[in-house]
């Protein structure tokens, strides 16, 4: 067996396992196991067969091994709006549908539009992004940590290609605002704060009021407002 014209037995031995196979019923299947470290790009392997019965030596047959990548990362999301999960595939030889699987390990149906919306995405130069939108009503009834899966299989070589299953953990976070109360010496500068947790992006706006009045409309020299910096699902 060869890869790009080079005998795999002289390549890294830990990356390839050759089996001549066992004869039976007028047939014999030889296999080449390619380890993950060597299976990173589309490759052409060659099966070289010799048979005294047929008076052939090194009869060459090419075997194509194409690869693709799937990215489906863990996420933390707020439960106040619909949320979308994206399964991104690159390197596909031919478009193939993505199957979405819920935390109960059930296939999500296209007609379950009360809970989910599925967008298969469009294949462009071998890449596509399939999206699952989880409706707010469903999102609010999920466990705080839920596993979703996206599954696909080669459409070009469906008979011999395995199903590819990727899973991610969806962590649900709730909104909370914690006041940082203080007791300080009168007539001294001081800073008070609110810690907002359960957010996945910078707040759109922060307004401070005193007795119902925006402090920015009070004596400007007496108040300095800072919206704070977002980080780790929190902003102070």
LUMMARZA-780593 format. One record per residue: x, y, z of N, C-alpha, C, CB in turn; residue in three letters. Coordinates in steps of 0.05 Angstrom, whole numbers. Glycine has a CB too. Example, Ala and Ser with C-alpha at 12.3 -4.5 7.8 and 13.67 -1.06 7.14 Angstrom:
// residues 2
> 264/-114/156/246/-90/156/264/-66/156/226/-89/181/ALA
> 257/-45/142/273/-21/143/258/1/157/282/-12/114/SER
***
This chain:
// residues 236
> 17/-24/0/0/0/0/18/25/0/-19/0/24/UNK
> 10/44/-16/26/68/-20/9/93/-14/38/69/-47/UNK
> 23/115/-7/12/141/-5/28/160/-22/11/151/25/UNK
> 15/171/-42/29/189/-60/54/176/-72/36/215/-46/UNK
> 52/150/-78/74/135/-90/95/125/-71/87/153/-110/UNK
> 91/129/-45/111/120/-26/99/98/-9/121/144/-7/UNK
> 114/76/-6/105/53/10/100/62/38/125/30/9/UNK
> 75/58/49/69/68/76/85/54/97/40/64/81/UNK
> 96/31/91/112/17/111/138/30/117/118/-12/102/UNK
> 147/49/100/172/63/105/166/91/116/189/65/80/UNK
> 140/98/118/132/123/131/130/117/161/104/133/120/UNK
> 120/136/176/118/132/205/101/107/211/106/157/219/UNK
> 114/87/222/99/62/227/76/65/247/119/41/238/UNK
> 78/84/265/57/88/285/32/99/273/66/106/307/UNK
> 33/111/249/10/123/236/-5/105/217/19/147/221/UNK
> 6/82/211/-6/64/191/-6/35/200/7/66/163/UNK
> -28/21/197/-29/-7/203/-40/-21/178/-48/-13/228/UNK
> -24/-39/166/-31/-53/141/-40/-81/148/-8/-54/121/UNK
> -63/-89/137/-72/-117/139/-78/-128/112/-98/-119/157/UNK
> -65/-151/105/-69/-163/79/-97/-174/76/-48/-185/74/UNK
> -110/-179/98/-137/-190/97/-137/-221/95/-152/-178/74/UNK
> -161/-232/97/-164/-262/96/-180/-270/72/-178/-272/122/UNK
> -171/-290/58/-185/-299/34/-210/-315/41/-166/-316/17/UNK
> -231/-312/26/-255/-327/29/-276/-321/8/-267/-322/57/UNK
> -289/-341/-3/-311/-338/-23/-301/-322/-47/-335/-325/-10/UNK
> -278/-330/-57/-267/-317/-81/-261/-287/-77/-285/-321/-104/UNK
> -255/-280/-53/-251/-251/-48/-232/-247/-25/-278/-237/-41/UNK
> -218/-224/-25/-200/-217/-3/-200/-187/0/-172/-228/-8/UNK
> -203/-177/24/-204/-148/29/-179/-140/45/-230/-139/43/UNK
> -162/-125/33/-139/-114/48/-146/-87/59/-113/-113/30/UNK
> -136/-81/82/-143/-55/95/-118/-40/103/-161/-60/119/UNK
> -121/-14/104/-100/4/114/-113/22/135/-87/21/91/UNK
> -105/20/160/-115/37/181/-97/62/183/-117/23/208/UNK
> -108/85/179/-93/110/180/-99/124/207/-100/129/156/UNK
> -78/128/223/-82/140/249/-88/170/246/-57/136/267/UNK
> -99/182/267/-109/209/266/-87/229/258/-120/217/294/UNK
> -63/224/268/-41/243/263/-34/246/233/-16/235/278/UNK
> -40/224/218/-34/225/189/-58/231/172/-22/198/181/UNK
> -81/233/185/-106/236/171/-116/265/173/-128/216/181/UNK
> -101/283/162/-107/312/165/-114/326/139/-84/326/178/UNK
> -107/314/116/-113/327/90/-123/305/71/-88/341/78/UNK
> -137/313/49/-145/294/29/-120/280/18/-160/308/6/UNK
> -122/254/15/-98/239/6/-107/217/-13/-83/226/30/UNK
> -88/209/-30/-92/186/-48/-74/164/-40/-87/195/-78/UNK
> -85/141/-34/-70/117/-27/-72/97/-50/-79/104/0/UNK
> -52/80/-53/-52/61/-75/-49/33/-64/-29/67/-95/UNK
> -67/16/-73/-66/-13/-65/-52/-27/-88/-96/-24/-61/UNK
> -29/-39/-82/-13/-54/-101/-17/-84/-97/17/-46/-99/UNK
> -29/-98/-116/-37/-126/-113/-19/-143/-131/-67/-130/-119/UNK
> -10/-166/-120/5/-186/-135/-9/-212/-133/35/-188/-126/UNK
> -11/-227/-155/-25/-253/-155/-12/-272/-175/-55/-250/-161/UNK
> -1/-295/-165/10/-315/-183/-13/-327/-200/25/-336/-167/UNK
> -37/-329/-188/-59/-341/-202/-66/-326/-227/-84/-342/-184/UNK
> -63/-299/-226/-70/-282/-249/-45/-271/-263/-88/-259/-239/UNK
> -23/-279/-254/3/-271/-266/5/-240/-267/5/-283/-295/UNK
> -3/-228/-244/0/-199/-242/18/-192/-219/-28/-185/-239/UNK
> 32/-170/-223/51/-161/-202/47/-131/-198/80/-168/-209/UNK
> 42/-123/-174/38/-95/-167/17/-82/-184/64/-80/-169/UNK
> -6/-94/-186/-29/-82/-200/-39/-59/-182/-52/-102/-206/UNK
> -40/-35/-192/-45/-11/-176/-73/-1/-178/-25/11/-184/UNK
> -85/4/-155/-112/15/-154/-112/38/-133/-134/-6/-147/UNK
> -120/61/-142/-121/84/-124/-145/84/-106/-120/111/-139/UNK
> -141/91/-81/-163/93/-61/-162/122/-50/-160/72/-38/UNK
> -184/136/-52/-185/164/-43/-194/165/-14/-203/181/-60/UNK
> -179/180/2/-187/185/30/-190/215/34/-167/173/50/UNK
> -214/225/33/-219/254/37/-227/259/66/-242/264/18/UNK
> -220/283/75/-226/290/103/-241/316/104/-200/291/120/UNK
> -256/320/126/-269/346/131/-267/352/161/-298/346/121/UNK
> -272/376/168/-271/385/196/-298/395/206/-249/406/200/UNK
> -303/391/231/-328/400/243/-321/415/269/-348/377/249/UNK
> -331/440/271/-327/456/295/-354/461/309/-313/483/289/UNK
> -356/452/334/-381/455/349/-373/459/378/-400/429/345/UNK
> -369/484/386/-357/491/411/-378/494/434/-341/516/409/UNK
> -369/489/458/-385/494/482/-392/524/484/-371/485/508/UNK
> -416/530/495/-424/558/497/-439/562/523/-441/566/473/UNK
> -437/587/533/-454/596/555/-473/617/543/-437/608/579/UNK
> -499/615/549/-518/633/537/-538/644/558/-533/620/514/UNK
> -548/667/553/-569/678/570/-596/666/562/-570/709/568/UNK
> -615/666/580/-641/654/576/-663/674/571/-648/636/599/UNK
> -655/698/563/-675/719/559/-685/722/531/-664/745/568/UNK
> -670/710/511/-678/711/483/-672/684/470/-663/734/469/UNK
> -683/680/445/-676/656/430/-646/655/427/-690/657/402/UNK
> -635/631/426/-606/627/423/-601/608/400/-593/616/449/UNK
> -579/612/385/-572/595/362/-546/581/367/-570/612/337/UNK
> -545/556/359/-521/539/359/-512/535/330/-525/512/374/UNK
> -486/536/325/-476/533/298/-456/510/296/-464/559/288/UNK
> -462/492/277/-444/470/271/-430/477/245/-459/442/269/UNK
> -404/483/246/-389/492/222/-373/470/210/-371/516/230/UNK
> -377/465/185/-364/443/171/-347/454/148/-384/422/160/UNK
> -323/445/146/-305/453/124/-291/429/111/-283/473/134/UNK
> -285/431/85/-271/410/72/-290/389/60/-252/397/90/UNK
> -316/394/59/-335/374/48/-331/372/17/-363/382/54/UNK
> -333/347/7/-332/342/-21/-359/347/-34/-322/314/-27/UNK
> -380/344/-19/-407/346/-29/-426/353/-6/-416/320/-43/UNK
> -447/369/-12/-465/377/9/-478/353/22/-486/396/-2/UNK
> -481/355/48/-494/333/63/-511/346/86/-474/313/74/UNK
> -534/335/92/-550/347/113/-539/342/141/-579/336/112/UNK
> -545/360/159/-537/357/187/-561/349/203/-524/384/197/UNK
> -558/329/220/-579/321/238/-573/332/266/-580/290/240/UNK
> -593/345/278/-590/356/305/-603/338/325/-602/385/306/UNK
> -589/335/348/-598/317/369/-600/332/395/-579/292/372/UNK
> -623/329/409/-628/344/433/-616/331/458/-658/348/437/UNK
> -618/344/481/-605/333/506/-617/306/514/-609/352/528/UNK
> -641/299/505/-653/272/511/-644/252/490/-683/274/512/UNK
> -626/259/473/-615/242/452/-636/235/430/-604/216/464/UNK
> -655/253/426/-674/250/405/-668/268/382/-703/256/416/UNK
> -673/258/357/-669/275/334/-689/298/334/-671/258/308/UNK
> -680/322/329/-697/345/328/-710/347/300/-681/371/334/UNK
> -736/349/300/-751/349/275/-753/377/263/-779/338/279/UNK
> -753/379/237/-757/405/223/-784/417/229/-753/401/193/UNK
> -803/400/236/-831/410/241/-836/419/270/-851/389/232/UNK
> -816/415/287/-819/423/315/-812/452/318/-801/406/334/UNK
> -827/469/304/-821/498/303/-829/513/328/-834/510/279/UNK
> -844/500/346/-851/513/371/-826/514/389/-873/497/386/UNK
> -808/496/385/-784/494/402/-758/501/388/-782/467/414/UNK
> -756/494/362/-731/497/348/-736/506/319/-716/470/347/UNK
> -715/519/308/-714/524/279/-687/514/269/-717/555/273/UNK
> -687/500/246/-663/488/235/-657/502/208/-666/458/231/UNK
> -633/512/205/-624/523/179/-600/506/171/-616/553/182/UNK
> -603/490/150/-581/472/142/-556/487/132/-591/453/120/UNK
> -560/511/122/-537/526/112/-532/519/82/-513/521/128/UNK
> -515/535/70/-509/532/42/-479/524/38/-515/557/26/UNK
> -474/504/22/-447/495/18/-433/514/-2/-445/466/7/UNK
> -411/527/7/-396/545/-10/-366/537/-8/-400/575/-1/UNK
> -355/528/-31/-327/520/-32/-321/500/-9/-309/544/-29/UNK
> -338/480/-6/-333/459/13/-340/465/42/-305/452/12/UNK
> -350/489/48/-356/496/76/-385/504/78/-337/519/85/UNK
> -396/499/102/-423/509/108/-427/510/138/-444/491/95/UNK
> -447/526/147/-453/528/175/-483/522/178/-447/557/186/UNK
> -488/500/192/-515/492/199/-522/504/226/-519/461/198/UNK
> -546/515/228/-554/529/253/-579/518/265/-558/559/247/UNK
> -579/514/291/-602/506/306/-610/530/325/-597/480/323/UNK
> -633/541/321/-643/562/339/-662/550/359/-657/585/323/UNK
> -656/555/385/-672/545/407/-691/567/415/-655/535/431/UNK
> -717/562/414/-737/583/421/-736/588/451/-765/574/412/UNK
> -743/613/458/-742/621/486/-757/603/504/-753/650/488/UNK
> -782/595/496/-798/577/513/-784/551/519/-825/572/500/UNK
> -770/540/499/-755/515/503/-730/520/520/-747/502/476/UNK
> -716/541/514/-691/548/527/-696/550/557/-680/574/517/UNK
> -718/562/566/-723/567/594/-730/541/609/-745/587/597/UNK
> -735/520/594/-742/494/607/-720/473/605/-768/484/595/UNK
> -697/481/594/-675/463/592/-660/462/619/-656/472/569/UNK
> -646/440/625/-628/440/648/-606/461/645/-616/411/652/UNK
> -594/469/667/-574/490/666/-549/482/650/-565/497/694/UNK
> -545/455/647/-524/445/630/-535/424/612/-500/434/647/UNK
> -536/429/586/-549/412/567/-530/405/544/-575/424/556/UNK
> -530/380/535/-513/371/513/-529/369/487/-499/344/520/UNK
> -520/384/467/-532/382/440/-511/369/422/-541/410/430/UNK
> -521/356/401/-503/343/382/-511/350/353/-504/312/386/UNK
> -490/351/336/-495/353/307/-482/329/294/-484/380/295/UNK
> -496/317/276/-487/292/263/-489/294/233/-504/268/274/UNK
> -469/284/219/-469/284/190/-453/260/180/-459/310/179/UNK
> -456/256/154/-443/233/141/-436/241/112/-460/207/142/UNK
> -414/231/101/-407/238/73/-429/230/54/-381/223/66/UNK
> -437/250/37/-456/244/16/-442/234/-9/-472/270/9/UNK
> -416/238/-11/-401/229/-34/-396/199/-33/-375/244/-37/UNK
> -389/189/-9/-383/161/-5/-399/151/19/-353/155/-1/UNK
> -426/150/18/-442/144/41/-441/115/50/-471/150/35/UNK
> -435/96/32/-435/68/39/-413/61/59/-433/51/14/UNK
> -390/71/55/-367/63/72/-357/84/91/-344/55/54/UNK
> -369/108/90/-360/129/108/-376/128/134/-363/157/95/UNK
> -363/132/157/-378/131/183/-393/157/189/-358/126/205/UNK
> -413/154/206/-426/178/216/-407/194/234/-452/170/233/UNK
> -408/220/232/-391/237/248/-409/252/268/-375/258/230/UNK
> -404/249/293/-420/261/314/-404/279/331/-434/239/331/UNK
> -412/305/333/-399/324/350/-419/334/371/-387/348/333/UNK
> -409/338/395/-427/347/416/-415/372/430/-432/325/436/UNK
> -433/388/441/-425/411/456/-442/413/481/-428/437/439/UNK
> -431/427/501/-446/432/526/-456/461/525/-429/427/551/UNK
> -483/463/528/-495/489/529/-501/496/558/-522/490/512/UNK
> -488/517/568/-492/525/596/-510/549/597/-464/531/609/UNK
> -532/547/612/-551/568/614/-545/585/638/-580/557/615/UNK
> -545/611/634/-538/629/656/-561/649/659/-511/644/651/UNK
> -568/655/684/-589/674/690/-577/702/698/-607/664/713/UNK
> -594/722/694/-585/750/699/-588/756/729/-601/770/682/UNK
> -567/767/740/-568/777/768/-553/803/770/-557/756/787/UNK
> -563/821/787/-549/846/793/-545/848/823/-566/871/783/UNK
> -519/849/831/-512/850/859/-502/878/866/-491/828/866/UNK
> -515/892/885/-505/918/893/-482/914/913/-528/934/906/UNK
> -462/931/910/-439/931/929/-443/955/947/-411/932/914/UNK
> -457/950/969/-464/971/988/-440/979/1005/-487/963/1006/UNK
> -439/1004/1014/-417/1014/1030/-427/1032/1052/-396/1029/1013/UNK
> -411/1035/1073/-415/1056/1093/-388/1070/1097/-426/1043/1121/UNK
> -387/1096/1090/-361/1110/1089/-363/1136/1105/-353/1115/1060/UNK
> -340/1148/1109/-338/1174/1122/-352/1196/1105/-308/1182/1128/UNK
> -367/1212/1119/-381/1234/1105/-361/1253/1092/-400/1249/1124/UNK
> -369/1265/1070/-354/1285/1055/-327/1275/1046/-350/1310/1074/UNK
> -326/1249/1037/-302/1238/1025/-310/1226/998/-289/1217/1043/UNK
> -291/1225/979/-296/1212/953/-299/1182/958/-272/1217/933/UNK
> -317/1170/943/-320/1141/945/-332/1130/919/-339/1133/970/UNK
> -329/1104/916/-340/1091/892/-358/1069/900/-317/1081/873/UNK
> -382/1068/889/-401/1046/893/-405/1032/867/-428/1056/904/UNK
> -415/1007/868/-417/991/843/-439/971/844/-390/977/838/UNK
> -446/962/820/-465/940/816/-450/919/799/-491/949/802/UNK
> -452/894/807/-440/872/792/-463/858/777/-424/852/810/UNK
> -461/859/750/-482/846/734/-471/820/723/-490/865/710/UNK
> -483/798/730/-474/771/722/-496/758/704/-469/753/747/UNK
> -487/738/689/-505/724/672/-508/737/644/-532/722/685/UNK
> -487/751/635/-488/763/609/-465/751/592/-484/794/611/UNK
> -469/751/566/-449/739/548/-437/760/530/-462/717/532/UNK
> -443/785/535/-431/807/519/-434/833/535/-445/810/491/UNK
> -420/853/526/-420/879/539/-449/890/541/-402/899/524/UNK
> -456/902/564/-482/914/566/-486/937/546/-486/925/595/UNK
> -510/940/537/-516/961/517/-515/988/530/-543/957/505/UNK
> -523/990/556/-523/1016/569/-524/1012/599/-547/1034/560/UNK
> -513/1032/614/-514/1033/643/-522/1061/651/-487/1023/656/UNK
> -542/1064/667/-550/1090/677/-552/1089/708/-578/1099/665/UNK
> -540/1109/721/-541/1111/750/-561/1134/756/-513/1116/762/UNK
> -578/1129/776/-596/1150/785/-594/1153/815/-625/1142/777/UNK
> -602/1177/824/-604/1183/853/-632/1194/857/-582/1203/862/UNK
> -647/1180/874/-675/1188/880/-691/1191/854/-675/1214/895/UNK
> -685/1173/835/-700/1172/810/-690/1191/788/-728/1178/815/UNK
> -669/1206/794/-658/1226/775/-631/1216/765/-656/1254/788/UNK
> -627/1217/738/-602/1209/726/-580/1228/737/-604/1212/694/UNK
> -559/1215/748/-538/1231/761/-524/1249/741/-518/1213/775/UNK
> -526/1242/715/-513/1259/695/-526/1286/692/-513/1244/668/UNK
> -550/1288/702/-564/1314/701/-560/1330/726/-594/1309/696/UNK
> -547/1317/746/-540/1331/771/-513/1345/767/-540/1312/795/UNK
> -502/1356/788/-477/1370/786/-456/1351/774/-468/1381/813/UNK
> -447/1356/749/-429/1338/735/-403/1333/749/-423/1349/709/UNK
> -393/1353/765/-367/1350/778/-368/1332/802/-357/1377/786/UNK
> -392/1325/811/-395/1308/835/-398/1278/829/-419/1317/850/UNK
> -402/1271/803/-406/1243/797/-390/1235/772/-437/1238/792/UNK
> -378/1211/774/-364/1200/751/-374/1172/747/-332/1199/756/UNK
> -387/1167/724/-399/1141/718/-381/1125/699/-427/1145/704/UNK
> -376/1100/706/-362/1082/689/-379/1057/684/-334/1073/702/UNK
> -383/1051/658/-400/1028/651/-386/1002/658/-407/1028/621/UNK
> -360/1003/662/-345/979/668/-336/963/644/-361/961/687/UNK
> -322/942/648/-312/925/627/-323/897/629/-281/925/627/UNK
> -332/886/607/-343/859/607/-321/838/608/-361/854/582/UNK
> -326/816/623/-308/794/624/-319/771/640/-281/803/636/UNK
> -316/747/630/-325/722/644/-354/724/652/-307/718/669/UNK
> -371/731/633/-400/732/637/-409/752/659/-411/705/644/UNK
> -392/773/663/-398/792/684/-388/820/676/-385/783/710/UNK
> -400/840/688/-392/868/684/-397/883/709/-406/881/658/UNK
> -378/900/718/-381/915/742/-381/945/735/-359/909/763/UNK
***
